[in-house]
Amino acid sequence: MRPGVKSEPPATPTDKINATDPDSRNVKTPGGWVEGYNAQAVCSENEIVIAADVTVDSPDFGHLELMVAATERELAAAGIDERPHGVVADAGYWSPAR
């Protein structure tokens, strides 16, 4: 859930809901489906987290461009002029639409 956004469960559930975490969703994992979130992180070669995002969108493809943009914004906000020279990502980020 995004900061400042309050989640309200529906008055009458249309399906199963998680009463303790109504924002979570069923997401696909290599081991099957689990209720939870999909997290993305961008780290430097020294393992410093530069940008991160948590969504209920599964799978990963479609997130790479967003995470590169988030990295550029975070570096600029920190006053760092140097930009990444390359990106390493797992095969889950590949998308036939790109």
Buried (B, 14 or more C-beta within 10 A) or exposed (E): EEEEEEEEEEEEEEEEEEEEEBEBBEBEEEEEEEEBBBEBEBEEEEEEEBBEBBBBBBEBBEBBEEBBEBBBEBBEEEEEEEEBEEEEBEEEBEEEEE
